[in-house]
């Protein structure tokens, strides 16, 4: 066993038995590299990465390759989910040197951490034009020993190029553009140009879910009434649910689709995908009233609670794509397997609904079909039943029985590896999704789970100064948090407050926001750095691009606005305005890749509303007023509850503007504030809906 055997990261421990003399990232490795005058071989990956497993089996577990690596380099292994800061910086290097990126990421650098070579997956032997480590390592060693000056100059040039590229990307325009409502229109039209009208989603293969795109389209439809925006969002969400990217038996979404039709997934399941997608399906339900969207949101979180919940109430990171050394093996079916589990009529129905073929519908890239099938919804159950002459009565019950039998059979298979790290940022997203779905279902399971996870992070993953840690593994919280940890957890705490109105979570969100502004804010040019002041990296990046996961700055924009409206703190809205100005050039140039940021701008432009419900807890009128709010699609509204007949309730301290609000005629009332003014209180759900409808159409509220 090498040094990684004592590490906490499941990914690092997966390499603990390699003959490669791995070090974790740290001074010990670089001190040895300087002492022995060796370059550093850095390999970055994560535990559920299929090609990381392939490279580990083919190369790092091989004695011959290990001898070459150990004799030439000091070798360091990094878990990108533990150290997103290192991954972000060295991925930028890799993309600059090779024109592309991905994992496993391979970097060779000098002992003073300056890269001079980059790549991704390398096999042991040369294959299909890709160099093998057996040939590559001796060449690098020769260059290191005979052309050191060239390497030093190259490394210095690469560092300077990365720094300049980062500076160009983040530089403010000489005159910062003023982003008005037209930027939302431009974002919409750019999405239209990239929309796949046949299969939904954006671009071609590989196709990622990008839930913030659909969430922006829902808001854009709400603002403009443009039905095309709603159609794009609905088509994308339906196509993903019908495709193989959705687990039709155990629920939850796989990471992305390798094809344009959402059929063939990359089979790993990530916590962040479940959270972001559950939230957007809940929003789609509120916008359309269509129960399929609500059901998908609920089922996604049922998967999270069943398979990703840690015993202490937080949530694990991910499940692997591989099982028994083969990607997707856990999820694939042969027709004869299904026929053996189900009765004749059920087997025929399942085969028609899920697109099962005797020859299979799935093949490895470049391979042939070998009778294996991905389950996807080729036909709606009603259509399939009609074709087979099966009565429609009881069809839903029959399909539930089919799914249950297949699921229980699948559960007997060897399961994919589960990464049991607890990450503050991804848990923040899960907490927010659970709270959001609790609002549309009134299911206490989801709010209870959100509150339990939030309490775990706040109590177990902070230092004595109340700052967050990024990761928790085997009873230990470690690695100082990054911007995303604060941004995503603040978002989650706001959602928990909106679902249950416990001021404890609003207070927690404010405390974390104040810490984040102190530790991450760029006080000169605006926006938030990705890492705090104590970083060991040569560059403090500011990210705003919304990739598979929204950027910390985009989420912080919405956090600042919502907290500002919830509490009346003008400074938070001022910071939001500075953040918007800081990224105006980047967002204005390519709004379609900043759709989470556009959601924040939509909120800032208005109309928006702050609604304060005043009454006694448990009062039927309070429940009626709150129910009207929870069942409406109000993306730009925040809600507060002020208990009546209570002396100095805690919410008054957090939101002083609520102090003078009282019951009306001895019962509960709702106060709607918009555009810097408060309207007369209302006492019925009908009046409240009418007032909020007026706010939406009132130009003075913008």
N, C-alpha and C positions, 0 to 999 in steps of 0.2 A: 504494500500500500504506500502511495506517495503522500505528500503533504496535504493534499485535498481531502484526505480521510477525516481530518479534524474540522473541516469547514461546515458551516450551517446550510449552505445552499445545496438543494437536491441536485442541481445541475453540476456543480463542482464535484459533488460526491459520486456522480455517475462516472467520473474520470479518475476516481481515487485508485482504482486497480490497474490503471494503464502503466506500462513500463516507461512511458514518458515521465521525466522528473519534473512534474508540474509544480509551480508555485502559485499561490493566490496573489492577486495584485497587492503590492506593498513594498516597503523599503528593502526588505531582505533580498528580494529578487534583483532589484536594481543595484544594490550594493555589490552583490555577487557578479553581476554583469560588468560593472566597472572594474572590480578587482581582477576578474579573469579576462577582461578585454573581449567580451563576447557580445554580439547583438542579441536583442530580445525578440523571441517569437511569441506574439500575443494572439490568442485564439478566443474570440467572443461568440457566445451562443446562448441558448436557453434550453430548459429541460424538455420542452415539448416540440422542439425543432427537428423535423424528420431528417434533413440533410446533416444536421449536427450529429445525429446518431449514426448516420452512414459513415461520416468521416471518422468518427470515433472507432467504429468497428473495423473499417478498412485500413486506417492509417495509425491512429494513436494507440490502438491495441496491438499493433504489429511490432515485434521485437526489432526487426531490421530498421524500420522507420524510426523507432524510438532511439536506437543507437545513433542514427544520423542527427536527429534533433538534439539529443542530449550532448553530443560531441560538438555541435556547432553553436547552439543557442543556450540562453537561459529562457525557459518556457513558462509562460504565464497563461492561466485560464481565468476568464471573467464571465460571470453570469450577467447578461445584459439587463435582466429585470432587477437585479440587485444594484447594478451600477449603470443606470441609464445615462449618466453624465459621460462616462468613459465611452460607452457605445455611441452616443451622439457625436462626440468629437472624432473618434477614429472611423466612424462610418462616413463622415464628411471627407476624411482623408481618402478612404477607399473609393468613394464615388468620384473624387477628383482624379485619382490615379487611373482608375479602370473604366470610368463612365457608367458604372452601375454599382449596386450594393446588394446586401442580403446576408443571411447567416447560414453557416458559420462564417464569421468575418475573420480573415487572417491578415495580420499586420506584422511586418518586421521593422524594428526600430533600433536606434542607437541606445546605449545605456542611459543617455540623458533624455529619453522618451521622444526622440524626433524620428518619425517614420520615414522609411525610404522604399518600402515595397508593400503592396497590398493585393489581396485577392479574396476569394470566398472559399468554396469547397475545392479541395485537392485530393485526388485519389492517391493510392500508393504508387501505381504505375501510370505512365502516360496513357490517356484514353480519349479518343474522339477530339484530338487537338488540344485537350486540356493537359497541361504538364502534371506529372506525378511528383510526389515529394522525393522519391528516390533520385530523380534527376535535378529537381529544383534546389534542394538543400545544398548539394555539393557546389552548384553554380554560385549560390549566394555566399557560401563560405569562401570560394575562390576570390570573388569580388571584394569581400570584406578584407581579405588578407593582402590583396595585390593592388586594389584601387580604392583605398580608404579615403583619400582626399576627394575623389569623385562622390563617394557616398555622403561624406560630410556636407559637401556643397549641395548635393541633391536634397538631403534632409532639410538643410536650412532653407532652400528654395521652396520645398513643399510646405514647410511651416508658414513661410511668408505668404505663399499663394492661398493657403486656407484662411489665414488671417485677413488678407485683402478681400477674398471672396465674401467672407462673413461680414466685413465692414461695408462692402458694397451693398449687400443684401439688406443690412440693417440701417444703412445711412438714411437720414432724413433728406427728402428733396429740398433744394434751396428754398423753395416756397412750398410748404406742406399743403397738399390739396385739401380743400374743404369737402368732406364727404357728406353729401346730402342724400335725399331719398332716391336719387337716380342710381346710387350704387347698388341698391336692392334690385332695381330693374335690371342693371347690368349683370348682377350675379345670376338672376333668373334666366336671362337670355343666354348667358354662357353655359349654364346647366342644360338648357334646351338643346344647344348645339352639340353637346356631348352625350345626350340621352339615347339609350338603346330602346327605340320604340318597339322592337320585337320582344325583347326579354326583360325589359326594365333594367334599372341601374344605369351606371355611367361608364362610358368607355367600353373596351373589349377585354378579352381574357388577359391575365387573371382579373377577376372582378371582386372587389371588396364591398362589404355592406354599406359603409359610409353613412350611418344613420343620421348624422348631422345634416347631410344633404336633404334627406326626406323631411327632417324636422324644419329646416328652413323653408322648404316648399310649402309645408302646411301653414306656416306663419305668413308667407307671401300671399297664399290664397286668402287667408283671413283678412289681410290688409286690403287686397286689391279686388277680391272676388274672381280672380283669373282661374277659370276651371282647369286650364291646362296644367297649372302648378299642382292642383289637387290630383289630377289624373296621373301625373308623373309619380307623385309620392305613392298613391294607391297601387299603381301597377308594379312599382318596385317592391313594395312591402308584400304584395300578394305573390309575386314571382319568387321571392326568397322563401316564403313559407311553403310554396308548392315544390320547390326544388330540393335537390339532394343536400344542399347546404343546411337545411333544417333536418334535425333528427326526428323522424316521424314516429318513433317508438318511445324514446326516452326524453324527447324534447331538448331544447337548446339549439344554438347555432354553431356550426363549424366556422373556422376562421375566415375562409374565403373560398371562392369558386375558381377552379383552374380553367373553366370554360366560360363562355359568355352567357350560357343559358341557365346558370346556377345549378347544373346537374352534378358535376364531379367536384366535390369539395377537397380542400386540404383539411384533413379530418380532425385536427386538434381543436379543442374547445377552450376559449379564453374567458376568464371572468369579465373582462372589460366589454367584450362583445355582447355577452348576455345582458349586462347592465344597460348599455347604450341602446340596444335593440328593444329590450322590454320597455324602456322609457318612450321611444318613438312610436311603438305600437300602441301604447296607452294614449299618447297624444292623438294618434290617428283615430282611435276609438272616440275620443271626445269630439274631434272635428267632424266625424262622419256618423257617429252612432252605430257603426257596424260591429256586431258582436264578434266576428272573426278576429278583428284586431285586438279586442279585449282578451279573447281566449288565448291568443298567441302571447300576449304580455304575461298573462297568468302562468301559462305552461312553461315559458322560458324561466321564470323565477321559481317554479316548482322544481325544475332541473337544478337550479342553483342551490335551493334549500336541501334537496336530496343528496346531491353528489359533490358539491363544493363547500358545504358548511363544515367549518372546523368545530371541534367539540366545545371550544370556549365561546363560540358565537360569531366569530369573524369568518372570513371566507378565503379558501385556498385559491391559488393563482390560475391553474389550468389543468386540463387533461390532455395527454399526449395523442398524437395522430397514430402512433404505432402500437401494436399489440403483437406479442410473439415475434418481434422483429420485422413486422410487415405493416406498412401504412394502410389504415382503414380496415384491417382484418376483423376487428371487433364489430364493425358496422355492416359488413357485406354479407349477402345471403345467396345461396344457391337455390334454384327453384325446388329441388327435391327436399331441401331442408324445410322450406315453408310448407310444402305438401305433407310432410311428415308431422308437422306441428298442428296444422289446421285440418278440419273436416273438409270434405270435398267442395261443398258450396262456399264455405269460407275461404278455402285456398284459391278457388277460381276468382272470387271477388277481390281478395288481397292482391293476386297477381295482376288483375286488370287495373286496380286503383294505383298500385305502387310500381307499375311498369316493369314487372318481373319477366325475364325471358329465359328460356332454357339455355340459350347460348350465352346469356349474361348481357348486361348493358354497360359494363365497366371493364376497362383494361388499363394496365399501367402504361405510362407514356412510352410510346414506341412499341408496345407489346400487343399481343392478341387477347381477345376476350377468352376467358377461361371458365365461363359459366357463373361468374360472380355478378351480383346485382347490387346497385345502390337503390335504396327505397326512395322514391319520389312520387309526387302526386301527378301521374300521367293523366288520369281521369278523375273527375270529381265522383265521389261515391254514388251519387244519384244517377249519373250517366252510366257508370259501370254496372250498377244494379239493373238499369233498364236494358242494357245490352245483353245481360245474362238472364233476364226474365225473373229477377229476384224482386219480391214486393218491397215497396218503399217503406211500409210500416215497420218500425223497429230497426231501420237501417242504421241509425246513429248508435243504437245499443249494440248491434252486430259489429260495427266497425270498432267500437270501444273494446269489445271482447277480443277481436282479432289483434288489435294493438297490444292488449294486455298479455295474450298468450305468447306473442312473438317477443315482447319485452322480457317476460319472465324466462323464456328460453335463452335469450341473448345474455341475460344476467349471469348465466352459468358459465359463460366463456371467460377466459383470462382477460382481465380488464386492462385498458391502457394505463400507463404510469400516470400518477397524479402528483403535481408539484405542490407541496404543502407549505410553501412560503405564504406569508400573509403580507401583502403590500398595502400601505396606507392609501395610495392613490387609487388603485383598483377597488379597494374596499369602499372608498368614498363614493365611487360611481355606483357600486352595488347598493349602498345605503340609500342613495338618492332614488334609484330605480324602485327599490322595495317600497319606499315611502310614497312615490308617485303612484304605483299600482295599488297601494293600500287606499289611496284617495278615490280611485274609480271603482273599487270593489267593496269597500267597508269590511275587508277581511282582516281581522286583527292579527293573523299570523304574519302578514307582511310588515305591518308597522312594528310589531314586537321584535321581529328579526332585525329590522333596521335599527331600532333603538338599542338592542343588545350588541350589535356590531359596532355602532357608534360609541357606546360606552366602553367597549373593549379598546378601541383605538385611543380614545381620550384618556383612559386610565392606564393602559399597559404600554403605550407606544409614545410616551413623552418623557423628556428629561426633566430635571428639577426646575429648569427655567421655563417649562411648559412648551418647549419646542418639540416638534414631531420627530420621530424616527421613521425611516422609509420602510423597513422590513422587520418582521418578527418571525423567528424560526426557533423551534425547540426551546421555548421559554425565554428567549432573549430578543429584546428589541435593539437594533443596531443600524448604523449608517444614517447620518443626519439627513433629514428629509430634503427633497427637491421641491421646486415650484409646483409641479403637478400634484404632489402629496397635499399641499395646502389648498390648491385650487379645487381639486376634486372632492376633498373632504369638506371644505366649506360649502360647496354645492350640495353635498349630501346632507349636511346638517340643516341647511335652509329648507330642503325638501322635507326632512323629518319634522321641523317646526311647522311647516305648512300643512302637514298631514294630521298632526296631533295637538299643535299649538302650545306645546310645553316650552316655556321661555328658556329653559336650560340649554336647549339646542341652539336657539338664536344667540344666546350669550356666548356659547362655545364657538359659533361661527364668527362672531365679532372678535373674540380674543385671537383666534387663528389668523384672521384677516389682518389685524394690527401687527402680529408677529411677521407675517409675510411681507407687509409693506416695509417694515424695518429691515428685514434681512435680504429681500430680493429686488426691491424697487430700484429702478434707475432714476435717481433724483435729478439727473441732468437732462436726459432726453425722453424720459417717460417709459412706461412699460416695465415688465418684470424680467429679470434675468432667470435663466433656467436653474442656476445653482446659486448658492448663497456666497457671501463674501469670502468664506474660508476655503474655496475650491483649490485643488492642486493643479487644475488644468490651465493651460496658457491662455485660453480664451473663455470669457464668460458670454455665452450665446444668449440671445433673446429670440425665442421661437414664437411664430404666430401662425404658421402653416398648419391647417387642420388635416392630418393624415388619417390613418385608421382610427386613431384616438384624437379628439380635439386637443389643441394646444392649451397649455396652462394659461397663456395670456388671453385667449378667447374665452375660456371659462371664467377667468378673473374679471373680465369686462362685465359679464352678466352678474357675477357675484357682487361686484361693487355697486351696480345699479340696484339690484334687488335689496341688498342690505341698506343702501342709502334710502330707498323708499320705505322699507320696513321700520327704520329707526329715525328717519328725519335727519340723519347725519349728512350735512352738505359736503363735508370734506371727502366722503366716499364718492359722491357724484363728480366732484372736481377731479379726483384721481382717475375716474373712468373717462372723463373728457381728455385728460392728458394721455391716457393709454391709447385712446382712439387716434389722437393726433400723432402719436409716436409711430403708429403702423399705417397711417393713411396712405403713404406711397405704395407699400407692398399690397395692401388690401385693394386699393384703387386700381392697381395694375392687373390683378388677377383675382377678382372677387370670388369666383367659383371654387377656388381652393381654400377659401376662408369662410365657409358657410356658417360655422359656429360663431365666428366673429360677427358675421352679418346678423345673426339672431340677436346678439347683444345690441347691435346698432338699431335693429327694428324696435327693440324695447326702448332705447334711448330716444328715438324719433317720436314715439308715441303713436296713437293715444295709449295711455296706460292708466292704471287705477290702483289705489290702495284702499282696501276694504277693511273696516274695523267692525266686527260683530261684538256688541255689548250685551251681556245677559248672564244668567246663572247657568253654571254647568249642569247639564241634564235637562234643561228647559226645552220643551218640545219646539218652541219657536226658534230657539238657537239652532237646534238640529235641522229645522226646516231651512233656515237662512244659509247655514253652512252647506247643507246638502245641495242647494241651488248653485252655490259657487263651485262645489266639487264636481258637479255633473255638467258644467258648461266648459266650452273650450275658450279659456281666457289666458292665452299665453303671456300677456303683458299685465297681469294683475297679481298682486300679493295680498295676503289675508292675515289679519291679526285678530286675536280674540282677547277682549278685555273683560275679566270677570266683574259682574255687577255686585254692588253691596259688599265689596271687599275693600278694606282700608289699605291703601298704598300697594296695590298688586305689583308684582315684579315687572310686568310688562310696561308699567309707567316709567320705570327707570330706563328701560331699554328703548322705549318709544315714547318720549315725553309728550308728543302731540296727542296722545290718546287720553291724557289726564282729564280733560273736561267732558269726555263723552259718557253719556248716561243712558239708561233705559228710557223708553218712551211709553207713556201710559202704563207704567208698571210692568212692562214686558220687554223682551229683547228687541234690539234695533240694529240696523246696519248703516254705517256711515261710509259713504263713497267719496274719496278724495281723488282729484285728477287735475292735472295741469296747474298745480300749485293752489288749488282751492278745494274746499269741501262742500258737498251738496247737502241738502236737507236729509235727515235720516229717514229710512223706510223700515216698515215693520213686517212686510210680507215678501215671500219669495217672488211673487209676480211683479211687485214694485221693484225689487232689486234687479231682476233680469231686465226690466224695462229701462231702469237707470243705466245699467251697464251697456245696454244696446245703444243708448243715446251717447254715452261716452265714446263708443267706437266710431260714431259718425260725426262727432263734434270736432271741427277743425281747431277750436281753442284748446283742446286737450292735447294737441300734438306738441 
